[in-house]
């Protein structure tokens, strides 16, 4: 009987051990990731990526990884509100980018004002990232990139801006689609001069029917760079307008000599349905 009792106990123990081995083991947490591009500013030579990684405690790891920085330098970085074309206040202060490695790693669970934020909210955030030259020179930007709903989809349409009243100035107007359906409008002109600022507008109708009323006021073209960037989500009359609306719009673009001399046009071109 003693031998039989020992046999029963052994079987029970074996079954118990086997049952423990069959207990499901939770797989390690694998959070989602989302990457955005950081482009160089003013020929800085600095560019790279911003990668958001979801962590198990609902916080987010943001890693900036750029090329072109130098050992010994430290570059402040922030997430700002709005798109880069619009500009905005700092939403989240990030760890500085180490010049030697080109890397910054910041664990995020809230905005600077204490508002809680998680992965899903961050990767759809209305914001952009700036990387600055130094703490003493925040005005000089090395790299910049739109994030969240401001990310570009890759869809774009370009239009020619022809020379008008001033010889030697011409270029393009490029409309780029954002993830939120809004448009980034980039004017890129050759022949402008440093120190000048050139107002620009989208007008109603076609060039052949000009002058048409102003539909959308664009950011003025800077003479030094020949460029202007505008985020468009509504007309000057505060009517909503999307990327798809704009590339089918009955309109044209005028770029003027100056705010004091709007009559002189330096470049002009049809857009949308008039192309």
Backbone torsions as a table, in degrees:
resi	resn	phi	psi	omega
1	UNK	NA	-38.2	-179.5
2	UNK	-62.9	-41.2	179.0
3	UNK	-63.3	-39.5	179.6
4	UNK	-64.7	-41.8	178.9
5	UNK	-62.2	-42.0	178.4
6	UNK	-63.9	-37.8	178.8
7	UNK	-63.0	-44.0	179.2
8	UNK	-61.7	-45.4	179.6
9	UNK	-61.7	-38.1	180.0
10	UNK	-64.9	-41.8	178.7
11	UNK	-62.7	-44.6	-179.7
12	UNK	-60.7	-44.7	-179.4
13	UNK	-62.6	-40.0	-179.8
14	UNK	-65.0	-44.5	179.2
15	UNK	-62.3	-41.5	179.8
16	UNK	-61.8	-43.4	179.6
17	UNK	-65.8	-40.4	-179.7
18	UNK	-63.4	-38.1	179.9
19	UNK	-64.0	-41.4	178.7
20	UNK	-61.4	-39.3	-178.2
21	UNK	-66.5	-26.9	-178.4
22	UNK	-84.8	-4.5	-179.3
23	UNK	-64.1	125.2	-178.3
24	UNK	-59.9	139.2	177.7
25	UNK	-107.0	123.6	-179.9
26	UNK	-61.9	132.1	177.7
27	UNK	-67.6	154.4	178.8
28	UNK	-62.1	147.6	-178.6
29	UNK	-65.5	129.4	176.5
30	UNK	-125.5	99.8	-177.3
31	UNK	-75.5	160.3	176.9
32	UNK	-74.2	158.8	176.7
33	UNK	-132.5	154.0	176.6
34	UNK	-145.9	131.8	-177.1
35	UNK	-114.7	139.2	175.3
36	UNK	-125.9	153.8	-178.2
37	UNK	-88.8	143.1	173.7
38	UNK	-116.6	117.1	-175.6
39	UNK	-99.4	150.7	179.4
40	UNK	-68.8	150.4	178.3
41	UNK	-117.5	133.5	174.9
42	UNK	52.2	44.6	176.3
43	UNK	56.4	37.3	-179.4
44	UNK	-71.2	-22.9	-175.8
45	UNK	80.5	4.8	-178.4
46	UNK	-107.6	124.3	177.6
47	UNK	-156.6	165.3	-179.1
48	UNK	170.2	-141.2	-174.8
49	UNK	-137.7	158.1	170.9
50	UNK	-122.6	118.7	-176.6
51	UNK	-115.0	122.1	177.2
52	UNK	-98.2	127.9	179.1
53	UNK	-124.2	127.6	178.8
54	UNK	-73.5	129.9	178.5
55	UNK	-104.2	162.1	-172.6
56	UNK	-64.5	-28.5	-178.1
57	UNK	-90.1	16.0	178.6
58	UNK	77.2	0.6	172.6
59	UNK	-83.0	176.4	-175.5
60	UNK	-131.0	135.3	172.7
61	UNK	-96.7	121.5	176.1
62	UNK	-109.2	118.4	179.4
63	UNK	-112.6	119.8	171.7
64	UNK	-95.7	130.9	179.6
65	UNK	-135.5	109.8	-175.9
66	UNK	-126.1	157.2	174.7
67	UNK	-110.2	151.6	175.6
68	UNK	104.9	-2.5	176.8
69	UNK	-86.3	166.3	-175.3
70	UNK	-122.2	146.1	178.8
71	UNK	-56.7	137.8	179.4
72	UNK	96.9	-15.7	179.4
73	UNK	-94.6	153.6	175.9
74	UNK	-134.0	128.3	-171.5
75	UNK	-119.0	109.5	178.0
76	UNK	-58.2	148.4	-179.3
77	UNK	-142.6	146.6	-178.2
78	UNK	-147.2	153.6	163.3
79	UNK	-95.6	128.6	179.2
80	UNK	-108.5	157.9	172.0
81	UNK	-73.5	152.4	176.4
82	UNK	75.8	-174.6	176.8
83	UNK	-87.4	163.4	179.5
84	UNK	-63.0	-34.2	-180.0
85	UNK	-65.6	-32.7	-179.5
86	UNK	-85.4	-35.3	-173.9
87	UNK	78.6	155.9	-179.4
88	UNK	-173.7	167.8	179.5
89	UNK	-69.4	164.8	177.6
90	UNK	-70.1	128.8	175.9
91	UNK	-97.5	-42.8	-177.7
92	UNK	-141.2	125.3	174.5
93	UNK	-83.6	131.0	-177.8
94	UNK	-106.7	163.1	173.7
95	UNK	-63.9	140.0	179.8
96	UNK	-61.3	152.2	174.9
97	UNK	-78.6	125.9	176.9
98	UNK	-75.0	120.5	-177.2
99	UNK	-60.6	-32.2	-177.7
100	UNK	-69.4	-42.8	-176.9
101	UNK	-98.2	-22.1	-174.5
102	UNK	73.3	20.2	-173.5
103	UNK	-121.5	143.1	169.7
104	UNK	-134.0	136.4	178.1
105	UNK	-130.8	122.7	-177.3
106	UNK	-131.6	128.7	173.4
107	UNK	-91.1	124.5	-172.6
108	UNK	-117.8	131.6	173.5
109	UNK	-133.4	-7.5	-179.5
110	UNK	-157.5	161.2	170.0
111	UNK	-72.6	170.4	178.9
112	UNK	-61.7	-24.9	-179.6
113	UNK	-87.3	4.8	177.0
114	UNK	95.8	-7.9	178.3
115	UNK	-64.1	126.2	-179.2
116	UNK	-67.8	145.3	-179.4
117	UNK	-147.5	141.6	-178.9
118	UNK	-120.3	-175.5	-174.8
119	UNK	-60.3	-49.8	-176.7
120	UNK	-61.0	-37.9	179.4
121	UNK	-69.6	-39.1	-178.7
122	UNK	-68.0	-41.6	-176.3
123	UNK	-78.1	-2.9	172.1
124	UNK	-119.6	15.6	-174.8
125	UNK	-68.4	145.4	174.4
126	UNK	-85.2	84.1	-173.1
127	UNK	-157.9	-178.7	176.1
128	UNK	-153.2	162.7	-179.0
129	UNK	-112.6	135.6	171.9
130	UNK	-115.9	137.2	168.3
131	UNK	-115.9	124.1	-172.8
132	UNK	-99.8	163.0	-179.5
133	UNK	-64.9	-47.4	179.9
134	UNK	-165.7	170.5	177.8
135	UNK	-65.2	-26.7	179.4
136	UNK	-88.3	-13.0	-177.3
137	UNK	-135.3	66.5	-178.5
138	UNK	-73.1	-20.3	-178.4
139	UNK	-70.7	-24.0	179.4
140	UNK	-89.8	117.1	-179.8
141	UNK	-96.3	137.4	176.9
142	UNK	-96.9	-40.6	-178.2
143	UNK	-150.7	156.1	-174.3
144	UNK	-156.6	148.1	177.0
145	UNK	-161.2	137.5	174.8
146	UNK	-73.4	145.8	178.8
147	UNK	-129.5	172.1	174.2
148	UNK	60.1	-132.6	-176.5
149	UNK	-67.4	-13.6	-179.9
150	UNK	-88.3	-4.1	179.7
151	UNK	-58.6	141.0	177.4
152	UNK	-80.9	140.1	-176.6
153	UNK	-82.9	-17.1	-174.7
154	UNK	101.8	-11.7	176.7
155	UNK	-83.6	134.3	179.5
156	UNK	-157.6	157.6	175.2
157	UNK	-137.9	135.3	179.6
158	UNK	-115.1	146.2	179.3
159	UNK	-128.9	148.0	179.2
160	UNK	-80.4	138.8	171.6
161	UNK	-113.4	109.9	-173.1
162	UNK	-87.9	156.2	174.1
163	UNK	-58.4	139.1	-179.0
164	UNK	-120.8	-94.0	-175.0
165	UNK	-95.0	-14.2	-178.4
166	UNK	-119.0	119.0	-177.3
167	UNK	-64.6	143.6	172.1
168	UNK	90.7	1.2	179.3
169	UNK	-114.6	123.9	177.7
170	UNK	-161.8	172.0	180.0
171	UNK	171.8	-145.7	-176.3
172	UNK	-138.2	157.4	169.4
173	UNK	-121.1	118.9	-178.1
174	UNK	-112.8	127.0	177.6
175	UNK	-103.4	122.0	-178.3
176	UNK	-117.8	137.8	-178.1
177	UNK	-84.9	135.4	173.3
178	UNK	-96.6	162.5	179.3
179	UNK	-60.5	-29.2	-179.4
180	UNK	-86.7	4.8	178.1
181	UNK	89.8	-7.4	177.4
182	UNK	-78.3	176.7	-177.0
183	UNK	-124.0	141.1	167.2
184	UNK	-101.4	122.0	179.6
185	UNK	-108.6	120.0	-178.2
186	UNK	-114.2	118.8	171.6
187	UNK	-97.0	132.3	-177.4
188	UNK	-134.8	104.8	-175.8
189	UNK	-112.6	147.6	171.3
190	UNK	-108.3	143.5	175.8
191	UNK	101.6	-3.3	176.6
192	UNK	-78.8	162.7	-175.2
193	UNK	-120.6	145.7	178.7
194	UNK	-57.7	138.2	179.8
195	UNK	98.7	-15.9	178.8
196	UNK	-97.1	150.3	175.4
197	UNK	-130.2	128.6	-172.2
198	UNK	-117.9	108.7	177.2
199	UNK	-58.8	149.4	-179.3
200	UNK	-143.6	146.9	-178.1
201	UNK	-146.7	153.1	163.9
202	UNK	-94.4	125.8	179.8
203	UNK	-106.2	157.4	175.6
204	UNK	-77.7	144.8	178.0
205	UNK	87.6	-171.4	-178.8
206	UNK	-104.9	162.4	177.6
207	UNK	-54.5	-39.5	-178.1
208	UNK	-62.4	-24.7	-178.9
209	UNK	-101.2	5.3	-176.0
210	UNK	-59.5	150.1	7.1
211	UNK	-88.3	141.0	174.0
212	UNK	-111.1	159.5	-179.5
213	UNK	-64.5	152.5	176.8
214	UNK	-71.5	128.0	177.1
215	UNK	-98.7	-43.1	-177.3
216	UNK	-140.1	126.3	174.3
217	UNK	-86.0	125.2	-179.8
218	UNK	-97.3	162.1	173.2
219	UNK	-63.6	137.3	-178.2
220	UNK	-63.1	148.6	177.4
221	UNK	-79.2	127.4	175.8
222	UNK	-81.9	127.8	-176.5
223	UNK	-60.6	-36.7	-176.5
224	UNK	-63.3	-41.1	-177.2
225	UNK	-100.8	-22.0	-175.1
226	UNK	72.8	15.8	-173.7
227	UNK	-121.2	155.9	174.7
228	UNK	-146.5	138.2	175.9
229	UNK	-127.2	129.2	-178.5
230	UNK	-133.1	133.7	172.4
231	UNK	-93.8	122.9	-174.8
232	UNK	-115.7	122.0	174.1
233	UNK	-130.2	-12.5	178.1
234	UNK	-154.9	160.9	177.3
235	UNK	-80.6	173.9	176.7
236	UNK	-63.0	-21.7	177.4
237	UNK	-85.8	9.2	178.1
238	UNK	64.5	31.8	173.1
239	UNK	-97.3	132.9	-178.2
240	UNK	-60.5	138.7	176.7
241	UNK	-145.7	131.5	-175.6
242	UNK	-104.4	174.5	174.4
243	UNK	-56.1	-46.8	-179.0
244	UNK	-62.3	-37.9	176.9
245	UNK	-63.8	-43.0	-175.2
246	UNK	-66.8	-40.0	-177.1
247	UNK	-76.9	-4.0	173.3
248	UNK	-115.4	10.0	-172.1
249	UNK	-74.3	145.4	174.8
250	UNK	-86.5	86.8	-174.0
251	UNK	-158.0	-179.8	176.1
252	UNK	-152.3	162.9	-179.0
253	UNK	-111.8	134.8	170.1
254	UNK	-114.5	135.2	169.4
255	UNK	-116.6	124.8	-171.4
256	UNK	-99.5	160.5	179.5
257	UNK	-62.2	-46.3	-179.9
258	UNK	-167.6	170.8	177.4
259	UNK	-65.3	-26.5	-179.8
260	UNK	-87.9	-15.7	-177.6
261	UNK	-133.5	69.0	-179.4
262	UNK	-73.5	-19.0	-178.6
263	UNK	-69.6	-29.0	179.9
264	UNK	-88.0	120.7	-179.9
265	UNK	-100.5	133.0	178.5
266	UNK	-98.2	-21.1	177.2
267	UNK	-160.1	152.5	-175.6
268	UNK	-157.4	146.9	177.7
269	UNK	-168.2	145.1	176.3
270	UNK	-72.1	150.8	176.2
271	UNK	-133.3	172.1	172.3
272	UNK	58.0	-129.6	-176.2
273	UNK	-68.1	-12.6	-179.4
274	UNK	-90.7	-2.0	-178.1
275	UNK	-70.8	NA	NA
